[in-house]
Amino acid sequence: MSVNVARTDDGWWVENEGRLTPIRTRAGTTAELLADRSEVDEAANAPDPEGPRLKDVELRSPVTVPARVIAQMVNYRSHAHDSGFDPDTVPPAFFRKSSGSVCGPTADIRCPEHVHFLDYEVELGLVIGRRMEVGTSIDEGELAEFVAGLVVTNDVSARDIQLTRTQFYESKSYPTFTPVGPFLTLVDDADLAALEKLRLTLSVNGEVRQDSTAADMIVKPVRALNLLARFQALDVGDLVLTGTPGGTALKSPGAVAEKIGALLPTAVKWRTFFRNQARNPRYLKDGDVVAATITDPARGIDLGQQTNIVRGPARRAAL
């Protein structure tokens, strides 16, 4: 059975029906909390009906930093279609995000002055529960040995940096570009076996932009971790983002436009592309409210809702 764990400045808590029960632990990091699982279970088994209300506290990211933050690129079939890729042939790919980009589930998303095309990507995050050495091989039934919990994440992206400079790291690593939480949902092997039933939803100002289940994933978590283990060790508390569904603001301009663009000088191509993108109202702007959830009502799994307000330049200008 899943357990929702929250973090505040005062410590760690188990959430139950909107109330918080303190976990009697001295853990300062996610890794230390996961090592103190007996105290988590004790709090989960004795919920305090008079504990603090969830709505009355300010939550921090349940994934503490520093930690590795690794993300999968183009890992939902719907997103592959939006991006102009064939989902049956797009190769698995990973990129890193700075752990300095991690923020809490209600923190403002701060858009830098020089970024004009800010995008959203709701993603299911895997929180590592056991060190994974390079060369580790994981079988389907062993996922729960290495994944301790799940979190809602938003892979906020500066598209004008990402595309013009082919710079994933910078474009996705500014402070507040990875909201995490509200909960670290601890799961067991049965929960992970039903992972595909989780529904990811993201809205902007109440308008649903992304809505898909994890069944749309191209590279599933077991294979993803095996691919990562060929070259990357992971520690307890590290975070792996598993890709986003279709529905982001950025979309491929189409095959014909791409062929024409390939004939243009690079600077002209991107200037033309972003001049057209400036007419796209789906990019985030100052004051937008971004809400993201991941749930499976049938199993009673609810990773909670993160709600972040965009703060920063309201303009969008062609480069």
C-alpha positions in Angstrom: 0.0 0.0 0.0 1.3 3.5 -0.9 2.3 6.0 1.7 2.4 9.8 1.1 5.3 11.5 2.8 5.6 15.3 3.0 8.4 17.6 4.0 8.2 21.0 5.7 10.8 23.2 7.5 9.8 21.4 10.7 10.5 17.9 9.4 8.9 14.9 7.7 5.2 13.9 7.9 2.9 11.2 6.7 -0.3 12.6 5.0 -3.6 10.9 5.5 -6.9 12.5 4.4 -5.5 16.0 4.5 -3.9 15.7 7.9 -0.3 15.4 8.7 1.3 13.0 11.2 4.9 13.6 12.3 7.5 11.0 11.5 9.8 10.6 14.5 13.1 10.8 12.6 16.2 12.9 12.6 16.5 12.5 8.8 17.7 15.6 7.0 17.8 14.1 3.5 15.6 11.9 1.5 18.2 9.2 1.6 18.2 9.3 5.4 14.5 9.2 5.5 14.3 6.1 3.3 16.8 4.5 5.7 14.4 5.1 8.6 11.5 3.3 7.0 10.3 1.8 10.3 9.5 5.3 11.6 7.6 6.1 8.4 5.6 3.0 8.8 4.9 3.7 12.4 3.5 7.2 11.6 1.5 5.7 8.7 -0.1 3.1 10.9 -1.1 5.6 13.6 -2.4 8.7 11.7 -3.2 11.7 13.9 -6.8 12.9 13.1 -6.0 16.2 14.8 -2.6 16.8 13.1 -1.8 19.9 11.1 -4.0 20.4 8.0 -2.1 19.9 4.8 -3.6 23.1 3.4 -2.2 25.1 6.3 1.5 24.3 5.9 4.1 25.2 3.3 5.6 22.1 1.8 9.2 21.7 0.6 10.4 19.4 -2.1 10.3 15.8 -0.7 13.4 15.2 -2.8 16.3 16.9 -1.0 19.3 18.3 -2.8 22.1 17.9 -3.8 21.0 14.9 -5.7 21.3 13.7 -9.3 18.4 14.8 -11.4 18.2 12.8 -14.7 15.5 13.0 -17.3 14.4 11.0 -20.3 13.9 12.8 -23.6 10.9 12.2 -25.9 9.6 9.2 -23.9 5.8 9.4 -24.6 4.4 8.4 -28.0 2.1 11.5 -28.0 5.1 13.8 -27.3 7.1 12.1 -30.0 4.3 12.8 -32.5 4.2 16.4 -31.3 7.9 16.7 -31.7 8.0 15.3 -35.2 9.5 11.9 -34.3 8.4 8.4 -35.1 7.7 6.9 -31.6 8.6 3.4 -33.0 12.2 4.5 -34.0 13.1 7.4 -31.7 16.2 6.3 -29.7 16.3 6.3 -25.9 18.0 9.5 -24.6 18.8 11.0 -21.3 20.0 14.4 -20.1 20.9 16.0 -16.7 19.3 18.8 -14.8 21.0 20.8 -12.1 19.7 19.9 -8.6 19.6 23.6 -8.1 16.5 23.7 -10.3 14.5 21.7 -7.7 11.9 23.6 -5.8 8.8 22.9 -3.7 5.3 22.1 -5.0 4.0 25.6 -4.4 7.1 27.7 -5.2 6.9 30.4 -7.9 8.5 29.4 -11.2 10.9 32.3 -11.8 11.4 33.0 -15.5 14.8 34.7 -16.3 14.7 38.0 -18.1 16.4 36.6 -21.2 13.9 33.7 -21.6 10.9 34.4 -23.9 9.5 31.0 -24.6 8.8 29.2 -21.3 7.2 25.7 -21.5 5.8 23.1 -19.1 6.2 19.3 -19.0 4.5 17.2 -16.3 6.5 14.1 -15.6 6.5 11.1 -13.3 9.6 11.1 -11.1 11.2 7.9 -9.8 13.0 8.3 -6.5 15.9 5.8 -6.1 15.8 3.7 -3.0 18.9 1.6 -3.4 22.3 2.4 -4.8 22.6 1.3 -8.4 26.1 0.6 -9.5 27.3 0.9 -13.1 26.6 -2.5 -14.7 23.6 -3.3 -12.5 20.9 -5.4 -14.3 17.3 -5.1 -13.1 14.6 -7.7 -13.9 10.9 -6.7 -14.2 10.1 -8.1 -10.8 13.0 -6.2 -9.1 11.9 -2.6 -9.8 10.7 -2.1 -6.2 14.2 -3.0 -4.9 15.6 0.1 -6.6 12.6 2.6 -6.8 11.4 3.6 -3.4 8.8 6.2 -4.4 7.2 8.4 -7.0 6.8 12.2 -7.2 5.0 14.7 -9.4 7.6 16.8 -11.3 7.4 19.6 -13.9 10.4 19.8 -16.3 10.1 23.5 -17.0 12.0 24.4 -20.2 13.3 27.6 -21.8 12.7 26.6 -25.4 14.6 29.5 -26.9 17.8 28.3 -25.0 17.1 24.6 -25.7 16.7 24.9 -29.4 18.9 27.7 -30.6 21.9 26.5 -28.5 21.0 22.7 -28.4 21.5 23.2 -24.7 19.3 21.0 -22.6 21.2 21.4 -19.4 21.0 25.2 -19.3 17.5 25.4 -20.6 16.1 23.1 -18.0 18.3 24.0 -15.0 17.5 27.5 -13.9 16.4 27.8 -10.3 12.7 26.7 -9.8 12.7 24.8 -13.2 12.0 21.5 -11.4 9.0 21.7 -9.0 8.8 18.5 -7.1 6.0 17.1 -4.9 3.9 17.7 -2.9 4.4 14.1 -1.8 7.0 11.4 -2.0 4.6 8.5 -2.5 6.3 5.4 -1.2 5.2 2.3 -3.3 5.6 -1.4 -3.3 6.0 -3.9 -6.1 2.2 -4.2 -6.7 2.0 -0.4 -7.2 4.9 -0.4 -9.6 3.4 -3.3 -11.5 0.4 -1.1 -12.2 2.5 2.0 -13.1 0.9 2.3 -16.5 -2.4 3.2 -15.0 -1.2 6.4 -13.5 -2.7 9.5 -15.1 -0.6 12.6 -15.6 -2.5 15.9 -16.0 -1.3 19.4 -16.3 -3.4 22.6 -16.6 -2.6 26.3 -17.1 -5.1 28.7 -15.6 -7.6 25.9 -15.3 -7.2 24.8 -19.0 -6.1 21.2 -19.3 -3.0 21.1 -21.5 -1.6 17.5 -20.9 -3.7 14.5 -20.0 -2.3 10.9 -20.5 -1.6 7.7 -18.7 1.9 6.3 -18.2 0.9 3.5 -20.6 1.9 6.0 -23.4 5.6 5.7 -22.3 8.0 4.4 -24.9 10.9 3.3 -22.6 9.4 1.9 -19.4 11.2 2.3 -16.0 12.9 -1.1 -15.9 14.5 -0.6 -19.3 15.3 3.0 -18.6 17.2 2.1 -15.4 19.1 -0.7 -17.2 20.1 1.7 -19.9 21.3 4.3 -17.4 23.2 1.6 -15.5 25.4 1.1 -18.5 27.2 4.3 -17.7 25.7 6.1 -14.7 25.6 5.1 -11.0 22.6 6.2 -9.0 22.4 6.8 -5.2 19.5 6.6 -2.8 17.5 9.8 -3.1 18.4 10.5 -6.8 15.6 11.5 -9.1 14.8 10.2 -12.5 12.2 12.0 -14.6 10.5 9.6 -17.1 9.3 12.0 -19.9 6.2 14.0 -20.6 3.1 13.4 -22.6 2.0 15.4 -25.6 0.4 18.8 -25.2 3.4 21.1 -24.5 3.4 24.5 -26.0 6.3 23.5 -28.3 5.4 21.4 -31.3 7.1 20.5 -34.5 6.3 22.9 -37.4 5.7 19.9 -39.7 7.8 18.0 -42.2 7.6 20.5 -45.0 8.6 23.5 -42.8 11.5 21.5 -41.4 12.8 20.7 -44.9 12.6 24.4 -45.8 14.2 25.4 -42.6 17.1 23.0 -43.2 18.0 25.0 -46.3 18.3 28.3 -44.4 21.3 29.6 -42.4 21.0 28.6 -38.8 20.4 32.2 -37.5 17.7 32.8 -40.1 16.0 29.5 -39.4 15.6 30.1 -35.7 14.6 33.7 -36.1 11.8 32.6 -38.5 10.8 29.7 -36.2 10.5 31.9 -33.1 8.8 34.7 -34.9 6.0 32.2 -35.7 6.2 30.8 -32.1 5.6 34.3 -30.7 2.0 33.9 -32.0 1.5 30.7 -29.9 -0.5 31.6 -26.8 0.3 28.4 -25.0 3.8 29.4 -23.8 3.8 30.4 -20.1 3.7 34.0 -19.1 3.8 36.1 -15.9 1.0 35.3 -13.6 0.0 31.9 -15.2 -1.0 29.2 -12.7 0.4 25.8 -13.5 -1.2 22.8 -11.8 0.0 19.2 -12.1 -1.3 15.9 -10.7 -0.6 12.2 -11.0 -3.2 9.7 -9.8 -4.6 6.2 -10.0 -8.0 6.3 -8.3 -8.5 2.6 -8.8 -5.5 1.8 -6.6 -6.0 4.7 -4.3 -2.7 6.3 -5.4 -2.6 10.1 -5.4 0.8 11.8 -5.7 -0.9 15.1 -4.9 -1.2 18.4 -6.8 1.5 20.9 -7.2 0.5 24.4 -8.1 3.0 27.0 -9.2 2.7 30.6 -10.3 4.9 31.9 -13.1 6.8 35.0 -12.2 8.9 36.9 -14.8 8.7 38.4 -18.2 5.3 38.5 -19.7 6.6 39.2 -23.2 7.5 36.8 -26.0 9.7 38.2 -28.7 11.1 36.7 -31.8 14.9 36.2 -31.7 
